[in-house]
Amino acid sequence: MKRRDFSALLASAPALGATGSALAQGGPVEGRNYQVINPPLSTTPGKIEVVEFFWYGCPHCYAFEPAVEAWAKQLPADVAFRKVHVAFRANVKIHQRMFYALEALGKEAAARPAIFNAMHQQGLGLDDAKEQAKFLSPLGIDPVKYQEAYNSFGVATKCSQAEKLSEAYRIDGVPMLGVAGRFLTSPGQAGVGLGQRLPEHELGARALQITDFLIQRARNKA
């Protein structure tokens, strides 16, 4: 979802064109299916870092979630994967703070499916910390501890770091995948230049194939 589209959320959007033979015909194309970050960003030494930039309220992130989670569980030891929640506008900043508060409590991964379902299936906004605490309580998250984490300096710092990383990668939409501080791709980019529409889940799978390609490039320092 592009930054400019956040004020007019849609439940879905047309998928970009793609064909099943695209990656087999010469591989991903620089400037079309992925971008090169120049100069490269600094990353953790000894690891190939993959960052998924996302927003709980983005329907495309919701569609992408099953594929990226399954993919992340099978990564080799030299690849480190993490999620970074963007903050494109006021209510998205509130969701970003929820992400990092839950992460601080060690509860984010467990709560994420319920949060996605609440926003995309039940129509809940979760745009207020008290509403979030009430929603999260049945999931075993203490409301007082949640509020403390939400308002903590540590979470504020994490939010600031996330915004700086988003700016460094020049993120203008989600979901997007940053690889090794050197490359950027997305389900949308995965379908660019191809002549047929595919469902979002297939574009997501294609984006992960491109990410694997970029991981190998980073590994080979190419």
C-alpha positions as CSV (number, residue, x, y, z in Angstrom):
1,M,0.0,0.0,0.0
2,K,1.4,3.4,-1.0
3,R,1.8,6.2,1.5
4,R,-0.6,8.3,-0.6
5,D,-3.3,5.7,-0.4
6,F,-3.4,5.5,3.4
7,S,-6.1,8.1,3.7
8,A,-8.4,6.0,1.5
9,L,-8.1,2.4,2.7
10,L,-9.4,-0.2,0.4
11,A,-10.2,-3.8,1.3
12,S,-8.4,-4.9,-1.9
13,A,-6.6,-3.5,-4.9
14,P,-5.8,-4.9,-8.4
15,A,-2.8,-7.0,-8.4
16,L,0.0,-6.1,-10.8
17,G,0.6,-8.3,-13.8
18,A,2.7,-11.4,-13.6
19,T,3.2,-14.7,-15.4
20,G,4.4,-18.0,-14.1
21,S,7.5,-18.1,-16.3
22,A,8.8,-14.6,-15.3
23,L,11.6,-15.6,-13.0
24,A,12.7,-18.4,-15.2
25,Q,13.2,-16.0,-18.1
26,G,16.4,-14.3,-17.1
27,G,15.6,-13.7,-13.4
28,P,14.5,-10.5,-11.6
29,V,15.2,-7.3,-13.3
30,E,17.0,-4.5,-11.4
31,G,15.0,-1.3,-11.5
32,R,11.8,-3.2,-12.2
33,N,11.5,-6.1,-9.8
34,Y,13.9,-4.7,-7.2
35,Q,15.8,-1.6,-6.4
36,V,19.5,-1.2,-5.4
37,I,20.1,0.9,-2.3
38,N,23.1,3.2,-3.0
39,P,25.0,3.8,-0.9
40,P,24.3,0.6,1.1
41,L,23.0,0.8,4.6
42,S,24.9,-0.6,7.5
43,T,23.6,-3.9,8.9
44,T,24.6,-6.5,11.6
45,P,28.0,-8.0,10.7
46,G,28.0,-11.7,9.9
47,K,24.3,-11.8,9.0
48,I,22.3,-11.1,5.9
49,E,19.5,-9.0,7.3
50,V,16.0,-9.1,5.7
51,V,13.5,-6.5,6.9
52,E,9.8,-6.6,6.2
53,F,8.3,-3.2,6.4
54,F,4.6,-3.5,7.2
55,W,1.5,-2.0,8.8
56,Y,-1.1,-4.0,10.8
57,G,-3.9,-2.2,9.0
58,C,-2.6,-2.7,5.4
59,P,-4.7,-5.3,3.5
60,H,-1.7,-6.2,1.3
61,C,0.4,-6.9,4.4
62,Y,-2.5,-9.1,5.7
63,A,-2.5,-11.0,2.5
64,F,1.3,-11.4,2.5
65,E,1.5,-12.5,6.1
66,P,1.0,-16.3,5.7
67,A,3.6,-16.6,3.0
68,V,6.3,-14.5,4.6
69,E,5.8,-16.2,8.0
70,A,6.2,-19.7,6.4
71,W,9.2,-18.5,4.4
72,A,10.9,-16.9,7.5
73,K,10.8,-20.2,9.4
74,Q,12.9,-21.9,6.7
75,L,15.7,-19.4,6.4
76,P,19.4,-20.5,6.7
77,A,21.5,-19.6,9.7
78,D,23.2,-16.7,8.0
79,V,20.0,-14.8,7.4
80,A,18.3,-12.7,10.1
81,F,14.6,-11.7,9.5
82,R,12.7,-9.1,11.3
83,K,9.6,-7.0,10.9
84,V,9.6,-3.2,11.1
85,H,6.2,-1.4,11.6
86,V,6.0,1.8,9.6
87,A,4.4,5.1,10.8
88,F,3.0,6.9,7.8
89,R,0.4,8.9,9.6
90,A,-1.1,9.5,13.1
91,N,-3.2,6.3,13.6
92,V,-0.4,4.2,12.0
93,K,2.0,5.6,14.6
94,I,-0.4,4.3,17.2
95,H,-0.3,0.9,15.6
96,Q,3.4,1.1,15.4
97,R,3.6,1.7,19.1
98,M,1.3,-1.3,19.7
99,F,3.8,-3.5,17.7
100,Y,6.8,-2.4,19.7
101,A,4.9,-2.5,23.1
102,L,3.9,-6.1,22.3
103,E,7.5,-6.9,21.2
104,A,8.8,-5.5,24.4
105,L,6.5,-7.9,26.3
106,G,7.5,-10.8,24.2
107,K,3.9,-11.2,22.9
108,E,3.9,-9.7,19.4
109,A,4.2,-12.8,17.3
110,A,1.5,-14.6,19.4
111,A,-0.9,-11.6,19.2
112,R,-0.3,-10.7,15.5
113,P,-2.9,-13.1,14.0
114,A,-5.6,-11.8,16.3
115,I,-4.7,-8.2,15.5
116,F,-4.7,-8.8,11.8
117,N,-8.1,-10.6,12.1
118,A,-9.5,-7.8,14.2
119,M,-8.6,-5.2,11.7
120,H,-9.4,-7.0,8.5
121,Q,-12.2,-9.3,9.4
122,Q,-13.9,-7.6,12.3
123,G,-13.4,-4.0,11.2
124,L,-11.8,-2.8,14.5
125,G,-9.6,0.2,14.3
126,L,-7.5,-0.3,17.4
127,D,-6.5,3.3,17.1
128,D,-6.3,4.0,20.9
129,A,-4.0,2.5,23.5
130,K,-7.0,1.8,25.9
131,E,-8.9,0.1,23.1
132,Q,-5.8,-2.0,22.3
133,A,-5.3,-3.0,26.0
134,K,-9.0,-4.1,26.3
135,F,-8.7,-6.1,23.0
136,L,-5.4,-7.7,24.1
137,S,-6.5,-8.7,27.6
138,P,-8.3,-11.9,26.5
139,L,-5.1,-12.9,24.8
140,G,-3.3,-13.1,28.2
141,I,-1.7,-9.6,28.0
142,D,-2.0,-7.7,31.2
143,P,-3.6,-4.3,30.5
144,V,-1.5,-2.5,33.1
145,K,1.8,-4.0,31.8
146,Y,0.7,-3.2,28.3
147,Q,0.0,0.4,29.0
148,E,3.4,0.7,30.8
149,A,5.2,-0.8,27.8
150,Y,3.2,1.4,25.4
151,N,4.3,4.6,27.2
152,S,7.9,3.5,27.9
153,F,11.0,5.2,26.7
154,G,12.2,1.9,25.3
155,V,9.2,1.6,23.0
156,A,9.5,5.3,22.0
157,T,13.2,4.6,21.0
158,K,12.2,1.6,19.0
159,C,9.6,3.6,17.1
160,S,12.2,6.3,16.4
161,Q,14.6,3.7,15.1
162,A,11.9,2.2,12.9
163,E,11.1,5.5,11.3
164,K,14.8,6.2,10.6
165,L,15.2,2.8,9.0
166,S,12.1,3.3,6.9
167,E,13.4,6.7,5.7
168,A,16.9,5.2,5.0
169,Y,15.3,2.6,2.8
170,R,13.0,5.3,1.3
171,I,9.9,3.2,2.1
172,D,6.8,4.7,0.4
173,G,4.5,1.7,0.6
174,V,4.0,-1.6,2.3
175,P,4.7,-4.5,2.4
176,M,8.3,-4.1,1.3
177,L,11.4,-6.2,1.9
178,G,14.8,-4.8,2.5
179,V,17.7,-7.1,2.0
180,A,21.2,-6.7,3.4
181,G,20.9,-2.9,3.4
182,R,21.5,-3.2,-0.4
183,F,18.2,-4.1,-2.1
184,L,14.5,-3.5,-1.9
185,T,11.6,-5.4,-3.3
186,S,7.9,-6.0,-2.8
187,P,4.9,-8.1,-4.0
188,G,4.0,-5.1,-6.2
189,Q,7.4,-4.9,-7.8
190,A,7.4,-8.7,-8.3
191,G,4.7,-8.3,-10.9
192,V,6.0,-5.2,-12.7
193,G,6.6,-5.7,-16.5
194,L,4.6,-8.9,-16.8
195,G,1.4,-9.2,-18.8
196,Q,-1.1,-11.0,-16.7
197,R,-2.8,-10.4,-13.3
198,L,-2.2,-12.7,-10.4
199,P,-3.8,-13.0,-7.0
200,E,-1.9,-11.3,-4.2
201,H,-0.8,-14.5,-2.6
202,E,1.0,-15.4,-5.9
203,L,2.6,-12.0,-6.1
204,G,3.8,-12.5,-2.5
205,A,5.3,-15.9,-3.4
206,R,7.1,-14.3,-6.3
207,A,8.4,-11.5,-4.1
208,L,9.9,-14.1,-1.8
209,Q,11.6,-15.8,-4.7
210,I,13.1,-12.4,-5.6
211,T,14.2,-12.0,-2.0
212,D,15.9,-15.4,-2.1
213,F,17.7,-14.2,-5.3
214,L,18.8,-11.0,-3.5
215,I,20.0,-12.9,-0.4
216,Q,22.2,-15.0,-2.7
217,R,23.5,-11.8,-4.3
218,A,24.3,-10.4,-0.9
219,R,26.0,-13.7,0.1
220,N,28.1,-13.5,-3.0
221,K,28.8,-9.8,-2.6
222,A,27.6,-9.3,-6.2
